[in-house]
Amino acid sequence: MASGVAEDTGGFPEGMDVDERFHANARGGRAPRGTGRGRGRGGRGGGGRMNREMEVSKALSKLLRHHAEEAGVKLDNEGFARLDQVLTWSRLKSLQVTFPEILTAVNDNAKNRFSMKPNPTLSPPPEATSTEPSDWVIRANQGHSIAINSEALLKPITLTSENIPEIVIHGTYFAFYQAILESGGLKKMGRTHIHFSTGLPDDEVKVISGMRGDAELLIYIDIKKSLEDGKTLWWISENGVVLTEGDENGVLSTKYWKKVVGRREAECGVLWQDGERLQDLPEGLKNRKAPFGKGHLPKSRGHRERGRGKGRGRGGRGRGRGAGDHNPPSTEGVANP
């Protein structure tokens, strides 16, 4: 195995995928640079226009993680979809995505977001060198908001399976810490799972997924204690992301927090240790906005504000439609890459 549907865009650009909109309110709801028309450094579209590989990857994620059902693309029990059907989806079709580009998305993606294998329904099996899309099936390895069968897609982590990671970390942002505490723990939000990493992005050991590289606050989890309590199921994806659905309310309680500390300890020391709160987040960090693109999806059209801005220089001249500065108080939703 190698490691368009009409939708309410929520006031964001049509090409902006669900993951981006899910995290898109931190700077007044502005879309990433380059999603509008612009001039200046980087030419038309602004200096931040996503490259072709990223555009294909994001479109695949959007379909396979979030919109397969409504697009009429059938996922099998393991989350795989026929590649020929995937390529007929309007967004991918408009991009005129080729088979070699799909291979690049599967094999060269830094976070190994996708897996592909020969279509198991064909007899005889297709050749490994086949470039016919109908000969292949593809899936997103994790990050789904659509219902999936965890047992078929993921490998369980159990007390007897000897695959319990030594380190399990959830990365978040100062802006969301108080809301996390008030909700009683980490929440899976609109996703099927809460996501965790088994190390830090700058560790010598390569960590490919499970945490955003600019996370400001690290929540270390006592996964063994959670497993011993027997109330929460844990999984690991093919690309090494640790996952849980949380309890019956989709929450992983603070009682399983081993430690909470700032990514830069000089900026924020230990806030939580062995299930006990040691101190509050420093006042100077409580109102710090999350990095660009790590906010929340607006609840409704009533919360949106529209804005147009023009400017020259880096990023060029752009027009954007935004969601205002709305952060729901009881949602975390920022660490599912």
N, C-alpha and C positions, 0 to 999 in steps of 0.2 A: 504494500500500500504506500503510495506516495503521500510522504507526509505533506413589465411595468404595469404597475397597478395604479389606478387613480387613487390618490390619498389626500387627506387633509395635511397639508404641509405645515400647519401651525404658524403661518406667517414667515417661515424660513424659506430660503431658495429651494426650488424643486430638486436640484441636484444634491442637496445636503442630506446625508443619510441619517437613519434613525439614531445611530450611536452619537453622531454629532449633535443632533437636535436634543437628544436625551441629556447632553451635557452642555447646552448652548446658551445659558442665560447669564453667565458670570460677568460679562461686559455689556450689560444692557441688552442682551439678546442679539447682539450683532453676529452675523455669520462670519466665517473665516474670510480673511482677505482673499480676493480673487474670485469670489462667487458672484460679484457684480461686474459692471462694466467699468473699465478704468484705464488710466494712462499713468505713466511715470516709470519708476524703476521696475523692471520686470515686464514692461510692455502692457498691452491690452489685457485687462483682467487682473492686474496687480501683481506684485512680486510674489504673492503667496499661492498662486494658482497651483492646485495639486497636479502632480505629474500623472502620466498615463497609467503606470503600474498601480499607483495608489487609487486612482479613480476606478480601475477594474476591481481591485481588492475590496473597496468600500461598497461597490455595487453588489458584489457577490455576498458580502456580509449582510447587507440590507435584505437581500432575498432569502438567503439560507438561514439566517438567524431570526428574521422577523416577519417576512411577508410571503413565505412559500405557499401557505394555505390559501390566502386570498388571491394569489397569483395563479392558482390552479396547478402548482408544481407539487407533486406528491412526494413526500418523504417516506422512506421505508422505516422499519423498526429501529434501525441504527442511525437514522438521520440523513441517509444518503438520498440524493435526487438524481434522476437521469440527466446527464450533462446536456444532451440535445434539447431537453425541455427547459433547462436552466437558461440556455442561450437564446431561447425565444422570448424570454421576459423583456418587456418593453425597454427598460433601462439598458440592459446589456445589448439588446438588439440595436438600439440607437447608437451605442458606442462601437458597434460592429466588432465585437470582441472575437478574437481568433483562438484556435486551439492552442497554439504556442503561448499566447498570453495567459490562458488558463493554467498551463503547466508552470509558467513563471509565478503566478499567484500561489500555486500549491507548493512548489519546491523552493522558491526563493524568498517567501515572506518571512521576515525576521521573527515573527511570533508564531509561525506555523499554524495559522488560523484555519487552514483547510486540509482535508485529506481526499484522495481520489483513488479509486480502484477499478478494475475491470467490472463491467456490468455482470452481476452474478446470475441474471436471468437468461443469459444467452448460452446457447449450446450449438456448436462447440464454443468454448471460451474465446474471446478475441485475442489477437496477438498483442504482446506487450508493446509493440512498436506502432500499433494502430493510432491513427490520428482522426478517426471517425468519432465525433462526439457521442453518437448512440452506443458506442462500445464502452463507455465509461460512466461511472457515477461519482458524485462529489458531495461533500458535506462540510459544514462549519464544525470545528472541533468543540466549541463551547460558545457561550454568550447568547443563548437563545432566549427570546421572549415568548415564542410560540411553544406549545406543549411538546415535550419530548419524553421519551422513555429513558430515564437516567440509567437503568440497568443495562440497556442495550448499547447506549452511546458511550458510557463511562465505566471505569474500573472502580469497584468499591474499595474504600479504605476501612479496614476493620482491625480489631484488636488481635485477631488471629492470622491476618494475612501478611504480616511483617512488612507492610508498605507504608507505615505511618511516618510522614515526614518529620524530621527533627525540628524544622522551623516552618511555621505557617503564619504569614503576615498579610494583613489587609491594609492597603495604603489609601489614605484619604487626605482631606484638606482642612486647614484650620477653620474655614468658614462653615463647615458642616459638623464640627465636633459636638457642639452643644445640642444640636438637633438629634444626633446619634444617641447621646446620653439620655435625652428626654424620651426617646422612643424605646429605651430599655436595651438597646444593642444595635447590631448591624442588621439591615433589612435588605431583602433581595429585590425590592422595588418591582419594576415591570419585568424583570428577568426571571428565569426559572431558578437561578442559583445566585448565591453570594460568592464572589470570586476572591481567591487568595493566591499569593505567591509563596514559593518555598525559599526565597532569598531576596536580596536587594538587587535592583538593576545594575548597580555598580560593583557587585561582588565579583570575585575572580571566577566563581562558578557561574556559568551562563544561565541567566534567568530569562526565558523567552516570553513569558506572558504571566498574567495574573495580577499585575500592578502597573499603574501608569508611572512613567519615568519621572514625572515631576511631583509625585505625591509628597506632601509636606509632613504628614503625621502617620506614624506606623503603629498599628494595633497588632500585637503578637497574641496568638491564640493558643490556649492549652487544649489542643485537639484530643489528646489522650483522655483528659478529664471529661470532655464532651462525649467521647466514645464510651467511656465507662458508665456515664449516666444513662446511655442507651436511648436518648430521646431525639437524637439528631443523626441523620445519615450523612456520610461524607464520601466524596468521590474524587477521582483524579482523571483529568482528560488526557487524550493522546498527546497533547502538546504540553503536559506538565502543570496545568492549572488545577489547584485544589478548589473544590466546590462543595457547597452544602445548600440545601433548600431551607435550612433553619428549622424552627419548630413549627407547630401547626399554624402559627401566625406569620410565618416567613421571617422570623427574627432569630439571630444568634445572640443569646443573652450576654450581658456584660460579665456575668459570673465566670465565663470562660476566657476572659481577657487575662493574659499573663502579664503583659506590659504594654503601656502606651507611652510613646516617646517621640519627640520631634525628629524628623529626618536629619536635621542639623541640631545636635544636642546643645550647642552654644546658644541657639535661638529658642529652644524649648526643651526643657529637661524631662524627666520621667513624671508623667501625670498619673499613672496607674501602675500598680505592682501587685502581682499575685492576688487578684480579685478585689483589691482595695484602692480607692481613690486617694492619691497622695496630695494632689494640688489641682487647682483649676488651671485652665489655659490662661497664660499671661494676657492681661488686658489689651496690650498692644497688638495681639494677634487675633483677638476675637472678631474684630470687624474687618480683617483683611479679606479682600475678595479672592475667590479661587482663581487660579490661572485661567486664561482664555479657553473657553470651550468646556469648562467643568462645572457648569451650573445645572439648572433643572429645567425640565420641559414645562412650559406654562400649563396651568390647569384648564384654561378655557380661553376662548377668543376674547372674553371680557377682560382678561388680564394683560392683553397685548397692547403694546404701543408701537406705532409705526414711525420710523425715522428715516430720513434721507440725509446723507452727508456727502460733501464733495471736498476733495483735498488733493494736494499734489505732494510728490515726494515718494518715499518708500511705501509701497502698497497702492500707490496711484490714487486715482479718482474713483470713488465707488458709491454705489447705492445699496442700502441694506434695509431689510424689514425686520424689526426686532420684537422682542417679547418683554421689553421693560426690564425692571430690576426685581423680578419676582423670584423669591426662593421659598418654596413651601417649608414650613417650620419643622415638619416631622419626617422629612425624607432625606435619605443619604445619597443613594444612587449615583456615586461618582467613581466607583472603582471597578467597573466591569469592562475591561478593555476588549 
